[in-house]
Structure formats: C-alpha cells, structure tokens
Amino acid sequence: MTARIAPGRLRQLGPVNWALWRVLSIASGTRDAHLFSTLGRAGGTFRGWLHFGAGLMPGGRISRHETELVILRVAHLRGCDYETDHHIRLGRRAGVTAEILARVLIGPDADGWGPRHRALLAAVDELITTKDLSDGTWSALAAHLGERRMIEFVLLVGQYDMLATTIGTLRIERDTFR
C-alpha cells in the first residue's frame, strides 16, 4: 500500500510543523512518525488538531488507563494497525498488560471485566457500529462517568474513529520503532 500523500519535510511542513513532527517522532520512539509528517502538511489545521487531541489524550479527565482501553478498542474495531501499534506502546505505560490487551481485542464480553470497563467497551462498540448510543448503553456508562466525562468519552471515540478514517484513506505507512 502506497501513501497517497508523502510525508513532508521542512519545505512541505514549514518550520513550526517540522519542529513539532521532530519532537513527536522522538517522543513516539521512531525516526519518522508518519502520521505527523503527513498531517503536518495541512499547516495550521494540523496544530489545531494536535491541540484538540491533546485535550483528550493525555489531557483528558478520563484516566490514562481507560483512555488507552478506549483507543485500542476503536483501533481494533476499525482495523487501524497504525493506531494499534502506537497505543499498545502507550497503553503499556498506562498499565495495559498483554492480558488486558487480549481482553480489549475480545471486547466487552471477555471474562475479567468489571462493570465499569464492560460498560466503557460496550459503549465503544456501539458508537463505532451505530454512530450512536442507545439509552440503555448511555445509562450503563453514565453510572460510572459524570456528564463531563460522558462528553469527553464521545469526543474521544469520535476522534480516534476519525483518525482511523484519515490514516486509512491517506494510506499512511506504519512506523518503525527503535
């Protein structure tokens, strides 16, 4: 699969986005975080997206562990290997063990989930498949998250669903890690 838009460098990214790409690549443990070197070509839109995304992860009110569960489930459901690669690594730092990851891939019906995580993953599945939450799924999740976190949850799932669409449509190449 060939990228539809080649990753940019200084000339295509401009100095600000080039510097962001370099820092984000280093932080990601790769020489070239293709997502950032590609999306950086969009100029200020790239920086706006980074700001929005950072408000959800890592800056959101949902715990980092639960955020990673959500992102990994979205990535799995969308078949987005790029997201999966990165969030397996980030998830480890947030306590997502190999055993937990295996349960995330099975989904909300896997043995071992408590009511909170089962509700979280069931809501991810429903949002991805129907683009909505039934009243029952909403109530089950709302029993564990307040209003602010409910809004954040919907935005988080939507952000990573949108990102999976972007990565797939642009055919962004998977990264190589050091």
C-alpha positions in Angstrom: 0.0 0.0 0.0 1.5 3.3 -1.1 0.8 6.6 0.8 -1.5 8.8 -1.1 0.3 11.9 0.3 4.0 11.5 1.0 5.3 12.5 4.5 6.6 16.1 4.4 9.8 17.5 5.5 10.9 21.1 6.3 9.8 22.5 2.9 6.4 21.0 3.0 5.7 21.3 6.7 7.2 24.7 7.5 9.4 25.3 10.4 6.8 25.1 13.2 5.2 21.9 12.0 8.6 20.4 11.1 9.7 21.1 14.7 6.5 19.5 16.1 7.0 16.5 13.9 10.6 16.0 15.1 9.6 16.3 18.8 6.6 14.0 18.3 8.6 11.4 16.4 11.2 11.3 19.2 8.5 11.0 21.8 6.9 8.2 19.8 10.2 6.3 19.6 10.5 6.5 15.8 12.6 8.4 13.3 9.6 9.4 11.4 6.1 9.4 12.9 4.4 9.3 9.5 1.1 10.5 10.9 2.6 13.8 12.0 4.8 14.2 8.9 1.8 13.7 6.7 -0.8 15.7 8.6 1.7 18.5 9.3 1.3 19.3 5.6 -2.1 20.8 6.5 -0.5 23.8 8.2 -2.5 25.4 11.0 -5.2 22.7 10.8 -2.5 20.2 12.0 -1.8 22.4 15.0 -5.5 22.8 15.8 -5.9 19.0 15.6 -3.0 18.4 17.9 -4.4 20.9 20.4 -7.8 19.2 20.3 -6.4 15.7 20.5 -4.1 16.6 23.4 -7.1 17.8 25.3 -8.5 14.3 25.2 -5.2 12.3 25.4 -3.2 12.8 27.5 -5.0 15.9 29.0 -8.5 14.4 29.5 -10.4 13.7 32.6 -10.8 10.0 31.8 -7.9 8.1 33.3 -5.0 7.3 31.0 -5.6 3.6 31.5 -9.2 3.8 30.4 -8.3 6.2 27.6 -5.9 3.6 26.2 -8.6 0.9 26.5 -11.0 3.0 24.5 -8.4 3.9 21.8 -7.2 0.3 21.5 -10.8 -0.9 21.1 -11.5 1.7 18.5 -8.3 0.9 16.6 -9.1 -2.8 16.7 -12.7 -2.4 15.5 -11.5 -0.1 12.7 -8.6 -2.4 11.7 -6.2 0.5 12.1 -2.8 -1.1 12.7 -1.1 2.3 12.9 -3.2 3.3 15.9 -2.8 -0.1 17.4 1.0 -0.1 17.1 1.3 3.3 18.9 -1.3 2.7 21.6 0.0 -0.8 22.5 3.2 1.1 23.4 1.4 3.9 25.1 -1.0 1.5 26.8 1.9 -0.4 28.4 2.9 2.9 30.2 -0.7 3.2 31.4 -0.9 -0.3 32.8 -2.4 -2.1 29.8 -0.8 -5.5 30.1 -0.7 -8.2 27.5 -3.6 -10.0 29.3 -5.7 -6.8 29.4 -4.9 -6.1 25.7 -6.1 -9.6 24.8 -9.4 -8.9 26.6 -9.7 -5.5 24.8 -9.4 -7.3 21.5 -12.2 -9.8 22.5 -14.3 -6.9 23.7 -16.8 -6.2 26.5 -17.9 -9.8 26.7 -14.5 -11.1 27.7 -14.1 -12.6 31.1 -12.5 -10.4 33.7 -14.0 -7.0 33.1 -15.7 -5.2 36.0 -19.0 -3.3 35.3 -17.2 0.0 34.6 -14.8 -1.4 31.9 -17.5 -3.6 30.4 -19.8 -0.5 30.1 -16.9 1.5 28.6 -16.1 -1.1 25.9 -19.7 -1.8 25.1 -20.2 1.9 24.5 -17.2 2.0 22.2 -18.5 -0.9 20.2 -22.0 0.6 19.9 -20.6 4.1 18.9 -18.4 2.6 16.3 -21.0 0.3 14.8 -24.1 2.6 15.0 -22.6 6.1 15.5 -25.0 6.5 18.5 -25.6 5.1 22.0 -28.9 3.5 23.0 -30.5 4.8 26.2 -29.5 1.6 27.9 -25.9 1.8 26.9 -25.8 5.5 27.8 -27.3 4.8 31.3 -24.9 1.9 31.9 -21.9 4.1 31.1 -23.3 7.2 32.8 -23.5 5.2 36.1 -19.6 5.3 36.0 -18.9 8.7 34.4 -20.2 12.1 35.2 -21.6 14.4 32.5 -18.2 16.0 31.6 -16.6 12.6 31.2 -19.6 11.4 29.1 -19.0 14.2 26.7 -15.3 13.5 26.7 -15.9 9.8 26.1 -18.0 10.5 22.9 -15.3 13.0 21.7 -12.5 10.5 22.4 -14.2 7.7 20.4 -15.1 10.1 17.6 -11.5 11.5 17.5 -9.9 8.0 17.1 -12.6 6.9 14.7 -11.9 10.0 12.6 -8.2 9.4 12.9 -8.6 5.8 11.7 -10.5 7.0 8.7 -7.8 9.6 7.9 -5.0 7.1 8.3 -6.7 4.5 6.1 -7.8 7.0 3.4 -4.4 8.6 3.2 -2.7 5.2 3.3 -0.3 6.4 6.0 2.5 4.0 6.3 3.1 2.2 9.7 6.0 3.5 11.7 9.2 1.6 12.5 10.2 1.8 16.2 13.6 1.9 17.6 
